[in-house]
Amino acid sequence: MKISHFLATLRYVYNVKDDRGRGRFCMLLSAVMAGLVGQLSGGLFYTSFLLQYGMDKSRIGILTFVPYLACLFSILSPWVLEHFKKRKWLLVAGKFTANLINIVGITILPTIVTDPNARLIWFVVLIIVASCINQLFSSGFTAWNANFLPDSVRVDYFTTSSCINSFITFAVTLGVSYIGDMFTGTEHELMILTMIRYIAFALAVVDCLIWLIPREYPYATTTKANLVSIFTLPLRNKRFLGTILIAAMYTFVSNLPNATLNAYVLEDVGISYTLCNGINATYFLFFIFFSNMWKRFISRYYWFRAFGFVLILQAITYFAYGFVTADTVWLYVVVRFSQHVMGVVVNTIVASLPYINLPDEDRTNYLSFHTIVVNLAAFLSLMLGTGVTAAMGETRIDILGLPFSSTQLLLFACALGQVLLALHAVSRHKKLTPPELLANPHL
């Protein structure tokens, strides 16, 4: 993509003089803040923080899948939110409270509770409470944001926002990673990790304040929200249901190795913060150079067929990932850069899936259903991955004379799952693509 074309796209998508353009700009700012918060309070830094307090891979895996237990709490979201014609302040308050518990609470807890088993229990309690609050209001944000993302601008928004978000997020994270590596293994490591978490909370507060700016539109409904309509409405809409099932299947297969992958990369492979986040920091370059190509690719093959084709390519990178060890760090670099190329289009499609067949009415019900199904898929996947890791422990299984750990085997399973999902997505292409898109050669 030419720089001039990229800048022109930015002016069009984020025109702050227009209500919807201003809304997309706030979405972008929020995505940047949330990305920074996620990287600084989660990911490698979170794993290292837990390792400092004596958590092993299995316990870290438990804390990774526990948040998804709260997905069922989304059932109450439409019922709660329909009582408010204006939801802005309620959504912001919920977002703030969830971050306060999830970041500050988790940071303080291990200094108060010293028993390892009690500490794990209280970690779980805080994480579930924060996740329940988040699940209660997340679909409200999505329903609100849907007004800012018509079909004509959706691809451009997700590609440009992902590019900018990845550049800022990983550039900042790279700098923090360099500092973190300086103190790794020293007596000050825990202090630095704790400071990073408090910086993450400050950014989370900024994220909340951003949402006081955009306009809030009326929420169209055709039925009174209740526990039944969250399921009956989506189940009657075959295209929406089929789309969400594909999103759930992708979530399941892609999360199989994720419960223990960071711990494997840090402990077994020996990757430094700087190398890992340095590779991540280059992600924005792949958006600049490949986003236009992938946009044309989606326009030609449409959402589901394009998704299937790219998943085949991405599956190859996960298969190769399974061969990454302390002796093949070079392969880690190759795999991660290859995944950047695929990630530009995969992340755009996955982010777009809830909107592709989303009706104009009762959006909170449909999006709550999406949240429940996708989070349940993530929970089951991460729990399965953690169970495999706990069962195998440090055992290695020899395949063709090569020893493989549980995380490596889960990476192979992820690759196979993506191939199977690709075949399914391609086979369902015509039935799930909106008729107006099939009739129009341009998205």
N, C-alpha and C positions, 0 to 999 in steps of 0.2 A: 504494500500500500504506500503511495506517495505521501510524504509529510503534508503537502498542501491539501491533499484529499482528506487526510486524517483530521487536520485542523478545521476544514470546512464541515466535516461530519460533527465535530465537537460543537461548533457554533449552532448547527441545526438541532442537534439532540438536546443541548443544554442551554437553550435560549431562555434566560432568566426573566425576560420581559413577558413571556407567555406563562400562564398558570401551570400548564402541564410540563413545559420546559423547566420551570423553576422547581417543580416537584421532582423531575428526574435529576436535577442538579443536587437537590437535597438527598435523594436516594444515593447518588454518587458519593457525596460527602460522608453520609452515614456508612456506606459500604467501606470506605477507606478507614474510618474510625473503627468499625467493627472488625475489619481485617487486621488492623494493628492490635486491637484488643485480643483477638483470637490468637495471633502469633505470640504475643508477649505473655498472655496468661494461659495459653494452651501449647500444643505442639511439643517441640523439643524442650522448651524451658519448663513446661508443666511436668513433663516426664522426669527431667533432672531434679526439679523441686521435690517430687515424690520419692525419687531414689535417695535423695539426701535424708529423708525421714524413714529410710529402711523399707520402702515398698519394693516388692519383687515384681517380676513381669506379670504373674497371675493376678496380683492385687491391683496393679496398674490397669490390667485388662478389665477387671471388675469395675473400677472407677470410670473406665472409658465407656462401657455399655450401659451403666446404671442410668445416665441421664435420659436415655430413650425409653425407660420405663414410664416416664411421665407423659408419653405420647397420648395415652388414653385420656389424659386430662383435657385434651383438645375437644373432647365431646361436649364439655361445658362451655366452650368458647362462644358459639353462636347464641346460646341462651343468655349468657352474661352480657355480651356486647349489644344484643338487640334492644336492651333496655336504655341504650344511650344513642341518641341521634347524633351527638357530637362525641367522638371517642378519643380525640387527640390527647387530652390531659391524662386520661385513664391509661392509654397505651404507653405514654411516656413514663408514668409512675410505675407501671408494671415492669418496664424495661430497666429502669433504675434499680428497683428492688431486687430483681433477678441478678443483676451485675454486682450489687452490693454483697449479696449472700455468696455468689459463686466465686468472686475474686477476693474480697476482703475477708469474708468468713472462712474460706478455705485457707487463706494465708495465716490467719490468727490461730485457727483450730489446733494445729500440731504443737504450738507452744503452750497450749493449755492442757491438752490431753496427751499423756506420754505413753500409756499402755498401747502397744501395737494393735491389738484386736479392737480395743475401744476406739482407737483413733480411726481405724478403717470403718467402723460402724458409724461414727459421727461424720466422717467424710461422706459416706453414702447418704446420710440424712440430709446434710446441707445441699448436696448435689441434687437430690430428688426434689427438695423444696424449691430451689432455684429453677430447676427444670420445669416443675409444674406451673410456676408463675409465668415462665417464658412461653410454655405451650398454650397457656390460657389466652395470651394476647398476640402471639405471633401471626395467627391467621388474620387478625384485625389489621396488622400492618400490611399483609399481602393483599387483602381486599382493598385497602386504601391505595396501595401502590398500583394496582391493576388499572386505575383510571389514568395513570401517566404512561401506560405502555400499550398503545394501539398496535395493530399488526405492522403498520407502515414503519414503525420506529424501533420495534422490539429487538431485532437482530443488531442494529447499530448501537442501541443502548448497551446490550449485554457484552458486545465485543469491546466497545470503547471503555465502559466502566470497569471491565475486568482488566484491561490493559493498564489503565491509570491506577486502579486499586493495587494491582500486583507490583507496579513500579514503586509506588510510595511505600506500601506495606513492607516489601522485602528489602528496599533500600534502607529503611529505618532499622528493620530487623537485622540486616547484615552488620550495621554499625554496632548494634547491641550485641550481636553474636561475637564480634571481635573482642569486645570488652569481656563478655562471658568466658571466652576461651583463655583470656589472660588470667582469670581467677580459677579456672577449672583445676580441681585437685588441691586447691589451697584452703586455708582456714576461712577465707572470705567468700567462698563460693556461695554458700547459703545466703549470706547477706545480700550479695548481688542479685541472686534469683528472687529474693523477697522484694527488693527495691524495684525490680522489673515488674513484678505483679502490681505494686502500688501505682506505678506509671500507667499500667494497663487500665486500672480503675479510673484514673483521672481522664483518660481518653474516652472511657465508657460514659462518663458524665457529659463530655462534649457531644458524644453521639446522641444522647438523650435530648440535649438542648437543640440540636439541629432539627428535630422533628416538631418543634414548635413553630417552624417557618411555613411549610407548604400548606396549600389550601386543602381542606377536607370536603369531599363531595357527598351528596346524599347516598345512602345505601339502599338500593332497590331490593325489595323482597316480595315474594309471591305467597309465602307460607310462614306461619309463626314458627320460630325456631324451637325445636325440641330434640330430644335424644334420637328419635326415630328418623327425622328428616335429614339428619347429617348422613345417614346411610342410604335411605330410600331414594333421595334425589340423585345422588351420583350413580347408584345402581341402576336407575332407569335411563341414564344417559350413557349409552354404550361407547360412544367415542371418547368421552371424558374418562370413563372407567378404564377402558383399554389403555389410554394414555398414562393414567396414574399407575396402573399395574406395571407398565414398562419402567416408569420412574422407580417404583418399588423394587423391581427385579435388579435394576442397575445398582441401586443403593445396597441391596443385599450382597451381590457378588463383589462389588468394589470395596466393601467394608470387611470382607473376610480376614485379610491380614492386618487391618488397621489397629486392632486393639493392642498389638505388641510390636508393630513395625518400628515405631520410634525407638523403643527400648532395644530392639535388635540392631538398628542402625547405630545407636550410640554405644552400646556395650559390646556386641559381638563383632560388628564390622569396624567400629572405632572411628566413625565419621565425626569430624569436628562440627561445632555450631557454624563456624565460618564457611566451611565447604558446603554444607547442606543449604544454609540460607543464602550463600553466595550464588549457588545454582538457581535457587528460587527467585533471587533478585533479578535474574535475566529474563524472567517470564514475560515482562512487558514488551521486550524486543520481538518476541515471537508473535504478539498481537499486532505490532506495527507491520511486520513483514508478511504475516500469513493470514490476517483477518479478512482481507479483501478476497483472497483466494478461497477461503472457507465460506465466506458469504455467498460467492458465486456457486460454490459446491452445494450449499443448502438450497439455493434458488433452483438449481437444476434437478436435484434429486428429492427435494422436500424433506421435512423433518425426520421422518421415521426411516426412510430408506438411507438417507445420509448418515443417520445415527448408526444403522447396522453396518454400513461399509467401514466407518471409522473405528467402530468397536473391534473389528477384526484386526486392524492395524495396532490398536492400543493393546489388545490381548498379547501380541507378540512382545511388547515391552514388559508386560508383567511376567511373562514366561522367562524372559531374560533376567528380570529382577531376582528371580529365585536362585540364580547362580552367583549373586553378589555376596562375597565374603571378604574377610580381612585381607585376603591375597588378591582380590579382584576389585579393588576400589575404582580402578579405571572403568570397569563395567558399570558401576553405579553412576558415574558421570555420564556415560553414553546413554544409559537408560533414562535418566532424569531429563536430559536434553531432548530425547526422543519423545518423552511424555509431554514435554512442553508443546511440541508441534501438534500433537493430538489434542492436548488440553484446550487449545484455543477453540476448536469446534465442539468438542465433547461438553465442555463447561457451558458453552453458549446454548447448546441444545437442551441439556439437563435443566438449566435455569429457566428455559422457555417452556418446558413441558406442562407445568400447571396452567399456563395461560393459553395454550394452543386450542383447546376445546372447552375453555371456561365460558359458561353462559353469562349473560349480563345481569341476571337476577340471582338472588340467594347465594352470592359468591362466598360469604362466610361459611355457609354449610359445605359447599364444594371444597373450599380450601382447608377447612378443618378435617374433612375426610382425607384429603391429600396428606396433610400433616400426620394424621394418625397412621395411615397405611405406610408411608415412607419411613417414619420414625420406628414403627414396629418392625419393619424390614431391617433397619439398621440395628435395632436392639437384638433381634434374633441372630443376625450375622456376627456382630461383635461378641455376643455371648457364646456362639458356636466356636469362633476363633479363640476366645479365652479358654473355653473348655478343652479344645485340642491342645493348647499350650500347656494347660495345667496337667492334662493326662500324660503328655509326652515328657514334660519337664526338660531336662538337659539331654534326653535321649536323641540320638541321630539315627535316621533310617537310611540304609545304603541302597542306592538305586544306580545300577550299572557301575558299581564300585565307588560312587561318590556319596558322602554323608550329607544328609539334609536335615535341618532343624524343623520345628513345627512352623515357624514363620515362613520359611522357604516353601514348605508344602502348601501353606495357605495361599502364597503368591501364585503357585501353579494352579490351585483350585480357582482362584480369581480369574486367571487367564482363560481357563476352560469355560467358566461361567459367562464371561463376556462373549465368547464365540457363540455359545448357545443363545444368548440374548440377542446377538446380532442377527442370527437366522430368524428368530421370532419377530424382531422389529421389521425386517424386510418383508416377511410373509404377511404382516398386518398393515403394510403401508397404505394400500388403497382404502381399506375399511376405516382407518383412523384419521387420515388426512382430511381436514375440512374441505367440503366440496368446492367452496369458492377458491381455495388454493389450487386444487387440481384443475380448475377451469381457467386459472390465471397463470401464465408462465413466469410471472414475477411475484415475489413475496411482498 
